[in-house]
Amino acid sequence: MTETAPRPTLEEVAALAGVSRATVSRVVNGGDGVRERLAERVRRAVDELGYVPNQAARSLVTKRHDAVAVVIAEPETRVFADPFFAVQLRGISKELTAHDSQLVLLLTEGREDHTRVGRYLAGGHVDGALVFSLHLDDPLPGLVRRAGLPTVFGGRPGWGGGTDGTGDAVYVDSDNRGGAREAVRHLVGLGRTRIAHIAGALDQTSGVDRLEGFRDVMGESEPGLVVEGDFTPAGGERAMRELLARHPDVDAVFAANDLTAAGALRVLRETGRRVPDDVALVGFDDMLPVAEQTDPPLTTVRQDIEEMGRLMARLLLRTLDGDGDGDGDGDGDGDGAGGALDGMPAGMVLPTTLVRRASA
């Protein structure tokens, strides 16, 4: 067995720097009140000895854990199969890493998972939470609020005017409704007259907003030209078969996301429909591993998914750095989680753009 060298202590750093233990503690933990000349001596001693602060002890001083919970309201089979989540997590991770904060990933599938996540969030392990892919009646917003954690949501979280407790929440979203309108107007501009929509899951606000964007252009449309999917390729296949059974003369489809569009494209090919000659197809997301590799490449609405993740993390870190009472609402009363800092908008909506490729 090899013996490991003992870790340098705070006292050893203080001795080498010729300062007190308290001075070293203030420098290491980012405190104020140390002259720059002394602080530089401490930093040199830390580097020379290879001193690593004890995180538990540091948390007692700073009241920070340098960790953020990322809570995705989906089962792991969905999260690891859908590139959307990987791209959003990449954006979150880059921002947190740049601020020396750790990402703790929590996934939920059933009631037991919600109980576990709620217990973890309330246990004082993390400084705040980033929550996304919420579904209607999801208990996560209430769990986060009861935990008293500063929180930023991915996607518009409120239902019924915020009756779920997220009416004043900080969130980052894309212009789902506007992007859907642009997609459908593009299909209309191509001269298509039998335009269908494969909706996303309608227990999620992104699915609802994209459906509303479709209806902004098409009105209520003919019955049967809207079929609900679930943002997956299998859901796209199922919905496309249903559409063709109802309306075999459909000549255009707006799919709620690129994975749905990829599933629909397979069914169109199987049934002898040429894309875009017989049926024009538009997706949403511009997930490059999907949109550029379909045959033909997919016309789609681009949202900056990685930037959404970065902005979520940035807003949370701003809240943590700027809110003295730790509850995220900026009012000093410690009564809850999720409120915006003064001057920060509660909802930030990023623009979308239509990317034209060969499918429409």
GIQUI-V527087 format. One record per pair of residues at least 12 apart in sequence whose ideal C-beta (glycine too) atoms are under 10 Angstrom apart, sorted by the first residue. I is the first residue (numbers start at 1). GAP is how many residues later the second one is. If there is no record, write none. Layout:
i gap
I GAP
I GAP
This chain:
i gap
5 45
7 42
7 43
7 44
7 45
7 47
8 37
8 38
8 40
8 41
8 42
8 43
8 44
9 12
9 15
9 40
9 42
9 45
10 12
10 14
10 15
10 18
10 36
10 41
10 43
10 44
10 47
11 13
12 12
12 33
12 37
12 39
13 12
13 14
13 15
13 28
13 29
13 30
13 31
13 32
13 33
13 35
13 36
13 38
13 40
14 28
14 31
15 30
15 34
16 25
16 26
16 28
16 29
16 30
16 32
16 33
16 35
17 21
17 22
17 23
17 24
17 25
17 26
17 27
17 28
17 29
17 31
17 32
18 20
18 23
18 24
18 27
19 15
19 19
19 20
19 22
19 23
19 26
20 18
22 12
23 12
23 15
23 16
23 18
23 19
24 14
24 15
24 17
24 18
24 21
24 22
24 27
24 29
25 17
25 28
25 32
25 33
25 36
26 12
26 13
26 16
26 35
27 12
27 13
27 14
27 15
27 16
27 18
27 19
28 14
28 15
28 18
28 23
28 24
28 25
28 26
28 29
28 30
28 33
28 34
29 24
29 28
29 29
29 30
29 31
29 32
29 33
29 35
30 28
30 31
30 32
30 34
31 30
31 31
55 12
55 47
59 65
59 66
59 68
62 65
63 61
63 64
63 263
64 37
64 62
64 63
64 64
64 256
64 257
64 262
65 36
65 37
65 39
65 59
65 60
65 61
65 62
65 63
66 30
66 33
66 34
66 35
66 36
66 60
66 61
66 254
67 29
67 34
67 35
67 36
67 37
67 58
67 59
67 60
67 61
68 24
68 27
68 28
68 31
68 33
68 34
68 35
68 36
68 58
68 59
68 60
68 61
68 62
68 81
68 82
68 84
68 244
68 245
68 248
68 249
68 252
69 33
69 34
69 35
69 36
69 37
69 48
69 51
69 52
69 56
69 57
69 58
69 59
69 60
69 61
69 62
69 75
69 78
69 80
69 82
70 15
70 18
70 19
70 22
70 23
70 26
70 33
70 34
70 35
70 36
70 37
70 56
70 59
70 60
70 61
70 62
70 84
70 239
70 242
70 243
71 33
71 34
71 35
71 36
71 37
71 43
71 46
71 47
71 49
71 50
71 58
71 59
71 60
71 61
71 62
71 63
71 69
71 72
71 73
71 80
71 82
71 83
72 13
72 16
72 17
72 33
72 34
72 35
72 36
72 58
72 59
72 60
72 61
72 62
72 68
72 82
73 33
73 34
73 35
73 36
73 40
73 41
73 44
73 58
73 59
73 60
73 61
73 62
73 65
73 66
73 67
73 68
73 81
73 131
74 33
74 34
74 35
74 58
74 59
74 60
74 61
74 157
75 32
75 33
75 34
75 35
75 38
76 29
76 31
76 32
76 33
77 30
77 32
78 29
78 31
78 55
78 152
78 153
78 154
79 26
79 28
79 30
79 54
80 27
81 151
81 152
81 178
82 51
82 149
82 150
82 151
82 175
82 177
82 203
82 205
82 208
83 175
83 176
83 202
83 204
83 205
83 206
83 207
83 222
84 48
84 49
84 147
84 173
84 174
84 175
84 201
84 203
84 206
84 219
84 221
85 20
85 22
85 47
85 48
85 220
85 224
86 201
86 203
86 219
86 220
87 198
87 200
87 201
87 202
87 217
87 218
87 219
87 220
87 221
87 222
88 42
88 44
88 45
88 66
88 84
88 217
88 218
88 219
88 220
88 221
88 222
88 224
89 14
89 16
89 41
89 43
89 216
89 217
89 220
90 215
90 216
90 219
90 220
91 213
91 214
91 215
91 216
91 217
91 218
91 219
91 220
91 221
91 222
91 223
92 13
92 38
92 40
92 60
92 62
92 214
92 216
92 217
92 218
92 219
92 220
92 221
92 222
92 224
93 12
93 216
93 217
93 220
94 212
94 215
94 216
94 219
95 35
95 211
95 214
95 215
95 216
95 217
95 218
95 219
95 220
95 221
95 222
96 34
96 213
96 214
96 217
96 218
96 220
96 221
97 216
98 212
98 215
98 216
98 219
99 214
99 215
99 217
99 218
99 221
99 222
101 25
101 26
101 27
101 212
101 215
101 216
101 219
102 24
102 25
103 23
103 27
103 210
104 16
104 17
104 21
104 22
104 25
106 14
106 15
106 20
106 23
106 25
106 34
107 26
108 23
108 25
108 27
108 30
108 31
108 32
108 35
111 28
114 24
114 25
114 26
114 28
114 29
115 24
115 28
117 12
117 14
117 22
117 23
117 26
117 27
117 30
118 21
118 22
118 24
118 25
118 26
118 28
118 29
119 24
119 28
120 23
120 27
121 19
121 22
121 23
121 25
121 26
121 27
121 28
121 30
121 216
122 21
122 22
122 24
122 25
122 26
122 27
123 24
124 23
124 24
124 25
126 21
126 23
126 24
127 22
127 23
127 189
127 190
127 192
127 193
127 199
127 201
128 16
128 19
128 21
128 22
128 23
128 24
128 185
128 187
128 188
128 189
128 191
128 192
128 195
128 198
128 200
128 209
128 210
129 14
129 15
129 18
129 20
129 21
129 22
129 23
129 24
129 187
129 199
129 208
129 209
130 21
130 22
130 23
130 24
130 42
130 179
130 182
130 183
130 185
130 186
131 12
131 13
131 18
131 20
131 21
131 22
131 23
131 24
131 26
131 35
131 38
131 40
131 181
131 207
132 20
132 21
132 22
132 23
132 25
132 39
132 40
132 41
132 74
132 176
132 177
132 180
133 20
133 21
133 22
133 68
133 71
133 73
133 98
134 19
134 20
134 21
134 22
134 23
134 24
134 25
134 30
134 32
134 37
134 69
134 70
134 71
134 72
135 66
135 68
135 69
135 70
135 72
136 23
136 24
136 28
136 65
136 66
136 67
136 68
136 69
136 72
137 22
137 27
137 66
138 19
138 21
138 26
138 65
138 66
139 25
140 13
140 17
140 24
140 26
141 12
141 16
141 17
141 18
141 21
141 23
141 24
141 25
141 28
141 196
141 197
142 22
142 23
142 24
143 22
144 21
144 22
144 25
144 184
144 192
144 193
144 194
145 19
145 20
145 21
145 24
145 182
145 183
145 190
145 191
145 192
145 193
146 19
146 190
146 191
147 189
147 190
148 177
148 178
148 179
148 180
148 181
148 186
148 187
148 188
148 189
148 190
149 167
149 177
149 178
149 179
149 187
149 188
149 189
150 20
150 165
150 166
150 167
150 168
150 169
150 170
150 173
150 176
150 177
150 178
150 179
150 180
150 186
150 187
150 188
150 189
150 191
151 15
151 18
151 19
151 20
151 161
151 165
151 168
151 177
151 185
151 186
151 187
151 188
152 17
152 18
152 19
152 20
152 159
152 160
152 161
152 162
152 163
152 164
152 165
152 166
152 167
152 176
152 185
152 186
152 188
152 196
153 13
153 16
153 17
153 18
153 19
153 20
153 52
153 159
153 185
153 194
154 17
154 18
154 19
154 20
154 52
154 151
154 154
154 155
154 157
154 158
155 16
155 17
155 18
155 19
155 21
155 49
155 50
155 51
155 54
155 153
155 157
156 13
156 15
156 16
156 17
156 18
156 20
156 21
156 48
156 49
156 50
156 52
156 53
156 191
156 193
157 12
157 13
157 14
157 16
157 48
157 181
157 190
158 13
158 47
158 188
158 189
159 44
159 46
159 49
165 171
165 172
165 173
166 172
166 180
167 171
167 179
168 161
168 168
168 170
168 171
168 172
168 178
169 159
169 168
169 169
169 170
169 171
169 177
169 178
170 142
170 145
170 146
170 148
170 149
170 158
170 159
170 167
170 168
170 169
170 170
170 171
170 174
170 175
170 176
170 177
170 178
171 34
171 141
171 144
171 167
171 169
171 174
171 175
171 176
171 177
171 178
172 135
172 136
172 137
172 138
172 139
172 140
172 141
172 142
172 143
172 175
172 176
172 177
172 178
173 32
173 33
173 36
173 130
173 135
173 174
173 175
173 176
173 177
174 32
174 35
174 110
174 111
174 127
174 128
174 129
174 130
174 131
174 133
174 134
174 175
174 176
174 177
174 178
175 34
175 38
175 126
175 128
175 174
175 175
175 176
175 177
175 178
176 24
176 29
176 30
176 31
176 32
176 33
176 34
176 35
176 36
176 37
176 80
176 108
176 125
176 127
176 173
176 176
177 29
177 31
177 32
177 33
177 34
177 35
177 36
177 37
177 38
177 39
177 172
177 175
178 31
178 35
178 38
178 123
178 171
178 173
178 174
179 30
179 31
179 34
179 105
179 106
179 121
179 122
179 123
179 124
179 172
179 173
179 174
179 175
180 17
180 19
180 26
180 29
180 30
180 31
180 32
180 33
180 34
180 35
180 36
180 37
180 74
180 76
180 102
180 104
180 121
180 172
181 29
181 31
181 32
181 33
181 34
181 35
181 36
181 37
181 120
181 171
182 31
182 35
182 100
182 119
182 170
182 171
182 172
183 12
183 14
183 27
183 30
183 31
183 34
183 69
183 71
183 72
183 99
183 100
183 101
183 116
183 117
183 118
183 169
183 171
183 177
184 13
184 26
184 29
184 30
184 31
184 32
184 33
184 34
184 68
184 70
184 98
185 28
185 31
185 32
185 33
185 169
186 31
186 66
186 68
186 94
186 96
186 113
186 115
186 168
186 170
186 174
187 27
187 30
187 31
187 64
187 65
187 66
187 67
187 89
187 93
187 94
187 95
187 112
187 173
188 29
188 30
188 64
189 171
190 61
190 62
190 86
190 90
190 92
190 109
190 170
191 60
191 61
191 89
192 58
192 59
192 60
192 61
192 84
192 87
192 88
192 168
193 56
193 57
193 58
193 59
194 27
194 28
194 31
194 49
194 53
194 54
194 55
194 56
194 57
194 58
194 59
194 85
195 19
195 22
195 23
195 26
195 27
195 30
195 55
195 56
195 57
195 58
195 59
195 85
195 87
196 18
196 22
196 25
196 26
196 28
196 29
196 30
196 31
196 43
196 44
196 46
196 47
196 48
196 50
196 51
196 54
196 55
196 56
196 57
196 58
196 59
196 68
196 83
197 13
197 14
197 16
197 17
197 18
197 21
197 24
197 28
197 29
197 30
197 31
197 32
197 42
197 46
197 55
197 56
197 57
197 58
197 59
197 85
198 16
198 28
198 29
198 30
198 31
198 32
198 33
198 37
198 38
198 39
198 40
198 41
198 42
198 44
198 45
198 55
198 56
198 57
198 58
198 59
198 62
198 63
198 65
198 66
198 83
198 85
199 12
199 15
199 27
199 28
199 29
199 30
199 31
199 32
199 36
199 40
199 55
199 56
199 57
199 61
200 28
200 29
200 30
200 31
200 32
200 35
200 55
200 56
200 57
200 59
200 60
200 84
201 27
201 28
201 29
201 30
201 31
201 34
201 55
202 24
202 26
202 27
202 28
202 54
203 25
203 27
204 26
204 27
204 52
206 25
206 50
206 51
206 78
206 97
207 21
207 22
207 23
207 24
207 49
207 50
209 47
210 44
210 45
210 46
210 47
210 74
210 91
211 15
211 17
211 43
211 45
213 41
213 71
213 88
213 139
214 12
214 40
214 42
217 37
218 36
222 24
222 25
223 23
223 24
224 18
224 19
224 21
224 22
224 23
224 26
225 18
225 21
225 22
225 25
225 28
226 13
226 17
226 28
227 12
227 13
227 14
227 15
227 16
227 19
227 26
228 14
228 28
229 13
229 26
229 27
229 28
229 30
229 31
229 32
229 34
229 35
230 26
230 27
230 29
230 30
231 24
231 25
231 26
231 27
231 28
231 29
231 53
231 54
232 25
232 27
232 28
232 30
232 31
233 24
233 25
233 26
233 27
233 28
233 29
233 30
233 31
233 32
233 33
233 57
234 25
234 26
234 29
235 20
235 21
235 22
235 24
235 25
235 28
235 29
236 17
236 19
236 20
236 21
236 22
236 23
236 24
236 25
236 26
236 27
236 28
236 29
236 30
236 31
236 47
237 23
237 25
237 26
237 27
237 28
237 29
237 30
237 33
238 25
238 26
238 29
239 14
239 16
239 17
239 21
239 24
239 25
239 28
240 13
240 15
240 20
240 21
240 23
240 24
240 25
240 26
240 27
240 28
240 30
240 31
240 33
240 39
240 41
241 22
241 23
241 26
241 29
241 30
242 25
243 21
243 24
243 25
243 36
244 20
244 23
244 24
244 27
244 29
244 35
248 23
248 25
249 29
249 30
250 18
250 23
250 28
250 29
251 22
251 25
251 26
251 27
251 28
251 29
252 24
252 26
252 27
252 28
252 29
252 30
252 108
253 12
253 15
253 22
253 26
253 27
253 28
253 29
253 30
253 106
253 107
254 26
254 27
254 28
254 29
254 30
254 46
254 47
254 106
255 26
255 27
255 28
255 29
255 30
255 43
255 45
256 27
256 28
256 29
257 26
257 27
257 28
257 29
257 30
257 33
257 43
257 44
257 46
258 24
258 25
258 26
258 27
258 28
258 29
258 30
258 31
258 32
258 33
258 34
258 36
258 40
258 42
258 43
259 24
259 25
259 26
259 28
259 31
260 23
260 24
260 25
261 14
261 20
261 21
261 22
261 23
261 24
261 26
261 29
261 30
261 33
261 37
261 38
261 39
261 98
261 99
262 19
262 21
262 25
262 28
262 29
262 31
262 32
262 36
264 15
264 17
264 19
265 14
265 16
265 18
265 29
265 30
265 31
265 33
265 94
266 28
268 13
268 91
269 26
274 22
275 19
275 20
275 21
275 23
275 83
275 84
275 85
276 20
276 23
276 81
276 82
276 83
276 84
279 80
279 81
280 19
280 79
280 80
281 13
281 15
281 17
281 18
281 19
281 77
281 78
281 79
282 16
282 17
282 18
282 19
282 72
282 73
282 74
282 75
282 77
282 78
283 15
283 16
283 17
283 18
283 72
283 74
283 76
283 77
284 14
284 16
284 17
284 18
284 19
284 68
284 70
285 13
285 15
285 16
285 17
285 18
285 20
285 67
286 12
286 13
286 14
286 15
286 16
286 17
286 18
286 19
286 66
286 67
286 68
286 69
286 71
287 13
287 15
287 16
287 18
288 12
288 14
288 67
291 64
291 66
291 68
292 63
292 65
294 63
294 64
294 65
295 63
295 64
296 61
296 62
296 63
296 64
297 58
297 59
297 60
297 61
297 62
298 57
298 59
298 60
298 61
298 62
299 55
299 56
299 57
299 58
299 59
299 60
299 61
300 52
300 53
300 54
300 55
300 56
300 57
300 59
300 60
301 51
301 52
301 53
301 54
302 49
302 50
302 51
302 52
302 53
303 47
303 48
303 49
303 50
304 46
304 47
304 48
304 49
305 45
307 43
308 40
308 42
311 37
311 39
312 36
315 25
315 26
315 29
315 30
315 33
316 12
318 22
318 23
318 26
319 18
319 19
319 20
319 21
319 22
319 25
321 20
322 19
322 20
322 21
322 22
323 16
323 18
323 19
327 12
328 12
328 13
329 12
330 12
330 13
330 14
